Structure formats: structure tokens, C-alpha cells
Amino acid sequence: MDWQAHRHDWPHAELSRFVEAGGVRWHVQQAGDRGPQVLLIHGTGASGHTWRDLFLPLAAHARVLSIDLPGHGFSSLAAGDGMSLPGMASSLHALTQALAFAVDVFIGHSAGAAIAANMVVTQQLTPQALVGINPAWLPLPGLAGLLFPPAAKLLALTPWVPQWFAKQASSPGMLDKLLDSTGSVLDDRGKALYARLVANPEHAQGALNMMAAWDLSSGPSVLRQLRCPVHILVGDNDRTVPPMQAQQALALLSNGHFKRWAGYGHLVHEEVPLEMGEYLKEIASQGSQ
């Protein structure tokens, strides 16, 4: 996406900068001058904008870093296996090293939670806490789990598909259908930001490449290796990641904690940002003690 075309009204644009690390040109936003260092990682098809209403409240109590994943938002695509789960975890770790940002608390939404867990295990990190919001840690059940990666790979390799998808997604009513499929209800500002993302072929290509390279078969093993406190926050109206998977993940963790957010969907942190922010600040402050 063209930063110059969107920077005039993108959330917290005044805090944005670009950093080269791990083979990616990252769009990052950073704020806060005290407290634990908190890394925010969004999920597939989103961008750092998903934290827009949480970012500054958290930054009042912590040093917060938000990123656009490779190929998403304003960050560049990663080459080779850089769009895979281990590839993203490795390049994101390279970014935190380049910024001298030793993460105390990981907060990941959906696929972002899987990246956080992979980073902790593969890079042998010792954070004070890891938070997964509607985490996508385990393979999808049933037929979806068997068909999803191959189908995504076929779409990602078809040159005209990102342009077609962006055009379809920007048609009247399509965005509402996409958001309805998450089980979440967003305000007009949130809808408008997602409308910009889904209408952009470069962003669509990034999301498709990520889905095509995604493999969660090692998810159970990764969860068993986590030793830090892991907080699972689940909107029970999530239609993207089955809420039952959170209970399955909880059983694999040695130090897991579960909180249910009744009536909210996959984007619960965007639906109730004030309440979620207070809860996350409490977790971060506990971790820094």
C-alpha cells in the first residue's frame, strides 16, 4: 500500500516509521517511555490499525510497538519462506533486535498469537507473559483444515486473483459480509479502515501469500513448550477461529489462563477496546512486577 496516499488520516500516523530488518521493510509505530515492552501482532488480513483504540492507552503504562506483518498494510512482502509462520517469526525477531526492543509481553490476535508463540519457542525467549486474543494456534478442524492451505496456495499463485479479490471486496455489501463472518460488529471508522485494506491488491496478495504458506501442524508442540504465563482471551461469538480450540489449547499449556468475552466475535479487541485495554494493562503490569 502507498503510505503517502493514506498517511493523512491513518491511525497514529504521526508515530509511524519504516525499518529494514529480516528482509522486510516494516511499517512500525512505537510509543511509551516507561513500563514493560509490549509487542502487538495483528492477524491475517489485518494491519496494525487493529490496535488503534488500544495503542495509546497501553502506551501510557508501557513501551508499545505495533507492526504491520510482511505483505500487510504498509510493510513489504517477504521473499522465499518469509511469509510462513517460522519465516515471519524469524523476521519479526530480527526487527525487535534491530530496534533493541526486548519484548516483555507479547499480545497477538489470531494468527499473530501463533507468530508470538513461535518466536518465544524458536528464539528461546523468556517473556513475562504472552496474550492470545482469539488465538489461531491449532489447525482448523475437519474439511476446512484439509482444503484451506492448498486452496490459498492456488489463489496466491494466480496472478490476477489479488486484483479480482480487491475489486470484489470493495463492491457494495461485500465488506459487511466479510466482517459478519468474524462475528464482530465494528463502528464506521473500523469498517472504513478495513475497506481500504481489502480494496488494495497489494494487501490482498500479502494475505493470500500468508495463508498459502501457513502450517499450524506444529501448534500443539509449540504450546507444550511455552513456560511463561499465557493468557487466552476469547470472544465466544467468534466465527473465524472456533472458540472450542481455546479450551484445547489451554489443556496443552503449563501456565495457561482463560477469559471469555461473552457476546463478542473474532475482533473483540476492536469491539470493546476500553475494557480490553484495562485487562491488558493489568496483565502487563503483573508481568513487570
C-alpha positions in Angstrom: 0.0 0.0 0.0 1.1 3.5 -0.7 1.9 5.2 2.6 1.7 8.7 1.1 -1.8 8.1 -0.1 -3.1 7.1 3.3 -0.9 8.8 5.9 -3.1 11.9 6.2 -5.7 10.1 8.2 -4.2 6.7 9.1 -4.5 5.9 12.9 -1.4 7.3 14.8 0.4 8.2 11.5 2.5 10.7 13.5 4.1 7.7 15.3 4.8 5.7 12.1 8.2 5.0 10.6 9.8 2.4 8.4 12.6 0.0 9.4 14.5 -2.5 7.3 15.1 -5.8 9.1 15.0 -9.6 8.3 14.5 -8.9 4.6 11.3 -6.8 5.2 10.6 -3.1 5.1 8.5 -2.8 8.2 5.8 -0.2 9.0 6.1 0.2 12.7 4.5 2.5 15.3 6.1 3.0 18.7 5.0 4.9 21.8 5.5 5.0 25.6 8.6 5.7 27.7 8.1 3.6 30.8 7.0 0.2 31.9 7.2 -3.2 30.2 8.0 -3.5 26.5 4.8 -4.8 24.7 4.7 -6.1 21.2 1.3 -6.1 19.3 0.9 -8.6 16.5 -2.2 -8.5 14.3 -3.7 -11.4 12.4 -4.1 -12.4 8.7 -5.6 -9.8 6.5 -5.5 -7.0 9.1 -2.8 -4.4 9.9 -1.5 -2.5 12.9 -4.6 -0.4 12.7 -6.5 -3.1 14.5 -4.9 -1.8 17.8 -5.9 1.9 17.1 -8.1 2.3 20.2 -5.8 0.3 22.5 -2.4 1.7 21.4 -2.2 5.0 23.3 -4.0 3.7 26.5 -1.4 0.9 26.6 1.4 3.4 25.9 0.5 5.4 29.0 1.7 2.4 31.0 4.1 0.6 28.8 6.5 0.9 25.9 4.4 -0.4 23.0 5.5 -1.5 19.5 2.9 -2.2 16.8 3.8 -3.6 13.4 2.3 -4.4 10.0 3.2 -8.0 9.2 5.0 -8.7 5.9 2.8 -8.1 2.9 0.1 -6.4 5.1 -0.7 -2.8 5.4 2.4 -0.8 4.5 5.0 -3.5 5.1 6.7 -5.1 2.2 6.3 -8.8 1.2 8.9 -11.2 2.4 10.7 -13.4 -0.1 11.1 -17.2 -0.1 9.6 -18.8 3.0 9.3 -15.4 4.7 5.5 -15.5 4.6 5.4 -18.7 6.5 4.8 -18.9 10.3 8.5 -19.6 11.1 9.6 -17.1 8.5 7.5 -14.3 10.0 8.6 -15.2 13.5 12.2 -15.1 12.4 12.0 -11.8 10.6 9.9 -10.2 13.4 12.6 -11.3 15.8 15.2 -9.6 13.6 13.1 -6.4 13.7 12.9 -6.4 17.5 16.7 -6.9 17.6 17.3 -4.0 15.2 15.1 -1.8 17.4 16.7 -3.1 20.6 13.2 -3.9 21.7 13.4 -6.9 24.1 9.8 -8.0 24.4 8.4 -8.4 27.9 4.8 -9.0 26.9 3.5 -10.4 23.6 0.0 -9.6 22.6 -1.1 -11.4 19.4 -4.5 -11.6 17.7 -5.5 -14.7 15.8 -2.5 -15.7 13.6 -0.5 -13.1 15.4 -0.7 -15.2 18.6 0.8 -18.1 16.6 3.7 -15.9 15.5 4.2 -14.8 19.1 4.3 -18.4 20.4 6.6 -19.5 17.6 9.0 -16.6 18.4 9.2 -17.4 22.0 9.9 -21.1 21.4 12.2 -21.0 18.4 14.2 -17.9 19.6 14.3 -19.2 23.2 12.8 -16.0 24.6 11.7 -15.6 28.2 8.8 -13.0 28.2 6.9 -12.2 31.3 3.6 -13.0 29.6 2.0 -13.9 26.2 -1.6 -13.0 25.4 -3.6 -14.6 22.6 -6.8 -12.9 21.6 -8.9 -15.5 19.7 -5.6 -17.3 19.0 -5.2 -19.4 15.8 -2.7 -21.8 17.4 -4.2 -25.1 16.1 -5.1 -26.4 12.7 -8.7 -25.8 11.6 -10.9 -28.8 12.3 -12.5 -31.0 9.6 -12.6 -30.3 5.9 -11.5 -26.7 6.3 -8.2 -27.7 7.7 -7.5 -30.0 4.8 -8.6 -27.7 2.0 -7.7 -24.3 3.2 -3.9 -24.2 2.7 -3.9 -25.8 -0.8 -6.7 -23.6 -2.0 -4.9 -20.5 -0.7 -1.7 -21.5 -2.4 -3.5 -21.9 -5.7 -5.1 -18.5 -5.4 -1.9 -16.8 -4.3 -0.1 -18.2 -7.4 -2.7 -17.0 -9.8 -1.6 -13.5 -10.9 -5.0 -11.9 -11.4 -6.6 -13.2 -8.2 -5.4 -10.3 -5.8 -6.8 -7.7 -8.2 -10.0 -9.7 -8.6 -10.4 -10.2 -4.9 -9.8 -6.5 -4.1 -12.4 -5.5 -6.7 -14.9 -7.9 -5.3 -14.2 -7.0 -1.7 -14.8 -3.3 -2.5 -18.2 -3.9 -4.0 -21.3 -2.7 -2.1 -22.2 -5.1 0.7 -19.2 -7.4 0.4 -17.2 -5.8 3.3 -20.2 -6.2 5.6 -20.4 -9.9 4.6 -16.7 -10.3 5.3 -17.0 -8.6 8.7 -20.2 -10.5 9.6 -18.2 -13.7 9.0 -16.0 -12.7 12.0 -18.9 -12.5 14.4 -17.9 -8.9 15.3 -19.7 -5.6 14.9 -17.4 -2.6 14.2 -18.1 1.1 14.2 -18.0 3.1 11.0 -14.3 4.1 11.4 -13.3 0.5 11.8 -15.3 -0.5 8.7 -13.7 2.3 6.7 -10.2 1.2 7.5 -10.8 -2.4 6.6 -12.4 -1.2 3.4 -9.2 0.4 2.4 -7.2 -2.7 3.1 -9.4 -5.2 1.3 -9.7 -2.9 -1.7 -5.9 -2.9 -2.1 -4.4 -5.6 -4.4 -1.0 -5.5 -2.7 -2.6 -6.1 0.7 -4.7 -8.9 -0.8 -1.6 -10.5 -2.2 0.1 -10.4 1.2 -2.9 -12.0 2.9 -3.1 -14.7 0.3 0.6 -15.4 0.4 0.5 -15.7 4.2 -2.5 -18.1 4.1 -0.8 -20.2 1.4 2.3 -20.6 3.5 0.6 -21.2 6.8 1.1 -24.5 8.6 -0.2 -25.0 12.2 0.6 -28.7 12.4 3.4 -27.9 15.0 1.0 -25.8 17.1 0.4 -28.4 19.9 4.2 -28.9 20.2 4.8 -25.2 20.4 2.2 -24.7 23.1 3.6 -27.5 25.2 7.0 -25.8 25.2 5.7 -22.4 26.5 6.7 -21.8 30.1 5.7 -18.2 30.5 2.1 -17.3 31.7 -0.2 -17.5 28.7 -3.5 -15.6 28.7 -6.2 -16.7 26.3 -8.9 -14.1 25.6 -11.8 -15.5 23.6 -14.9 -13.8 22.2 -17.5 -16.6 22.3 -19.2 -15.3 19.1 -16.0 -15.8 17.1 -16.9 -17.3 13.7 -13.4 -17.3 12.4 -11.5 -19.5 14.9 -13.8 -22.0 16.7 -13.9 -21.0 20.4 -13.6 -24.6 21.4 -10.0 -24.5 20.1 -9.1 -22.2 23.0 -10.0 -24.9 25.5 -7.9 -27.4 23.6 -5.0 -25.0 23.7 -5.5 -24.4 27.4 -5.1 -28.1 28.1 -1.7 -28.0 26.4 -0.2 -25.1 28.4 1.7 -25.5 31.6 0.7 -22.0 32.8 -2.4 -21.1 31.0 -5.2 -18.7 31.9 -8.6 -18.2 30.2 -11.1 -15.4 29.9 -14.3 -15.4 28.0 -15.8 -12.3 26.4 -19.5 -13.0 26.1 -21.3 -11.8 23.0 -18.2 -10.6 21.0 -16.5 -12.0 17.9 -13.1 -12.5 16.4 -12.3 -8.8 16.5 -13.3 -8.4 20.2 -10.4 -6.1 20.9 -11.9 -3.7 18.3 -15.4 -4.0 19.7 -14.7 -3.3 23.3 -11.2 -1.6 23.2 -11.6 0.3 26.6 -12.5 -2.9 28.5 -9.9 -4.9 26.7 -7.3 -2.2 27.3 -7.9 -2.2 31.0 -7.5 -6.0 31.1 -4.3 -5.9 29.0 -2.8 -3.2 31.2 -3.4 -5.4 34.2 -1.6 -8.3 32.6 1.3 -6.1 31.5 1.6 -4.6 35.0 1.6 -8.1 36.6 4.3 -9.2 34.2 6.5 -6.3 35.1 6.4 -6.9 38.8 
